[in-house]
């Protein structure tokens, strides 16, 4: 459980405390969406291969998701304000380096460092909010603002990314974090009070084996797309990944303070919800990756128009997540999850039928359906993932839900990029110019990626329908334990 705030933590204005926490969340959410619209410009400027471009997203999400639980534990042991400031500082420096990047390697290193900073800042921000605002109406209002920033920040990131890329340069999707980060560090040190430290140990072995193991698996898929499944580097990556993940499980079974208590996945409903979240985020990340390039490289949209084109997803997600939260009180979780993900599957199937001659109204139908489906599914999916969690495991369970979300996006994108590259090569050259041939190859690959994404969400429907037990209506977001309330927020568009 998160310890209550110390008396001195209530001396600063609650408005300023909330401003520091919400701005931290906004910066982290923005960075998950602002980069998407800039991807084509990054590819042209730094010479990314189609498969290598996916690492601009994966480097961030893997570091963020893989170290999220360690970040939460570090805040408990060292003090949450200290860890928050350190995380924001690293994030800010990495953003500055990324903005000046002259090569793809430098940009990817900066993105990974941003993810590490985010992994330490995000859980401390939520913990500080819970400690400063007592349970009841005051905390409910604070969480309401937190939800609005989480969802609205996604839309703002898409539009801001388009504006900065089109009007200035893609580099400003990185530079924009620098003044925000500097201001946040100063504000946090001025208005946030340090929390007391708790005794315990760091599970560094668990953090290392899980993060590097998942990174190796993702690298294996990306290399398979470019060099083939039997290439030595592909085989080596999968071997290292598998060995490290086995070592992670063995470590968690014996660690006195495991970063991921394995008892959390013993319940079949919770395990199914976590796997379902991972698969859904895989499909969602693939949609944004391929559709961003389709709108700009095939339909000729500007970066700003591309950002605006994605707004229907955010609007539908915002509206139908609220609808879902109300329906969940009466209907429970399973029906909403299955129904919502079925709608999401239909949206992806429709996207798999896009051609170079498709128009935006065809895409709009899929975006609206995708937003509706995800809006209906996300809150009950998270509630099922937290169902029956012991209070002593609340923080770890929340981190596990968010880690599944981040890692699912990275691993799923690697798989879908591999699928797209294989389909593009198998299609053969079509067209009279190099540009036409490349465009045809991309469209064929994107079609197959959308179709496989639909398969992932369809598999999630079956998994949840079979394994999730019918239960009493799930608690609403504000009825959950304070430490896990954030996890029930709709996922930011990524």
Steps between C-alpha positions, in 0.01 A plus 500: 500500500615854435594668823296805597652838444711647774367818662750719316381367165184705541672839530524567125197616306301198377463676165877515457545141616237382255654713223839332549351151494268561206774664294722198562225269376432723201865499394521120518170451313599752234821313432308183421305668220691807384767286332257298285424779254870585465607145406511550119713815541732321742539216252597736219736709715690221676473216247297253703406176327127414514570246774747723682242779518291292739776534759424871536186381682634173640807649666273721710226250580735214585705710743183653647312172541799289601613733779163625624485260794857581599414870478209456739717303742774762484255772602402296804860445607666833418218754523245581232581865438869417459423226250245715315752783456772256390267341246390834355861620484610192305199532271583866431869441423410206275251718311769762439742236369230349280418837349862548393538137380704470183457126460238234556707343779514826697125552470424144613733535800325824595157335469611216727628750755165683483328170578723440802424848632127448446508165681630670814294820477155356424438278807641763736268764354192289572622407848557868585150587380350230721702613798409867462126466438301305761240242406159635417388792289840672494679194366217424257534845347879463475462163327242651268750763389763228467269301271427805285872566456570136416236490228514860377880488492484226240303720261721798579809295422374402156410858409813650656716246318340596170538873565863480610601264219327703230574853621849458649671159491458145626779580747260718698290201604805428717605857584153592628562286809804703607333820628214295645744273681710784642189675627374177654821435690490850650129474583528152651788601727304805612155353571538124552611367836722195526338179623653280763714210388389140549735212576552234236720382217527564128429204275761606247542150360130476427496844337805419286389157381143610418597820317794359300312175435201680346732732305681199355170344389390821331842532335464144374171578326638818345810321374286216362312754290823634352734200487279192532412254774813289460749790511756458782409831664129406496561159657739650755248769600219249554731268695624777730146629548362158592784425743470836675123470538542153652759650735250774586234247605752307710620822660149611592425162659794538739540876549414627852348818346408403144433777251208291368339268757402201283198433720339790313463289185370190679137614468367409154284812463788729584743310278257506208444873542874569501560292188195659338635848575835405350339375177270800471788744540693306236220560252454865602867590467513334159198700386664832582835402355370387162207739464721803569723403208201409282341842545823689425684280248202356310221757530739798515376652827708764674624424854240736649214349297618155611483597866149642460392189308555288811278711725190277458675221691575726795149648507335157485738363761417785736124471454464123506739445789258705708209299362683180581575608858127556559389178330759298687325567830195314368637255244837394639820474296485199267219612271643849453848367427380244247259743334751784482779285360266353240435853372878564502553185292250618240683834476832329430347268241365805316844663509653188345295576186657843443665564163700786351170635364319502836358825634486640853127423550588131472770543762270711720255212542781279630634770732157560653440127551848451644448781750158368602630146544802600704298746705257224598775247574782681679348582838342154558814336362705680763247429775518129418879519514477642853215282622563350843846653547622496858571854629866408557531424128304802377803699383657202326170412333460853369853494365442161339192628318689799365806290416282260298369801312844638413665168422199384299533806279872443440481126445188526284649770281810286442282205396281711271802665335638152432167394349484813285854461365442134413175583321661787310782278374259225398280743305765571238558829315193679363530837323719674246709713737696433817255717697199306372666167577587614854149632558340177382730297726411716799124475436516121469705477819265734690196300388651181638605672823146629558361153432738337748413774750134402455605142573661611826186678618282208389722267703455736795121472466522120518750506787290733712174326414638164613717588799342801666253388762163672518521711812321763692509839331853639523579806710518833330835673462461704814400198710825318427792507739682837470817333372316333211255773403725632225515165331126517439535813290452452126835443335646802327496478122847378403 
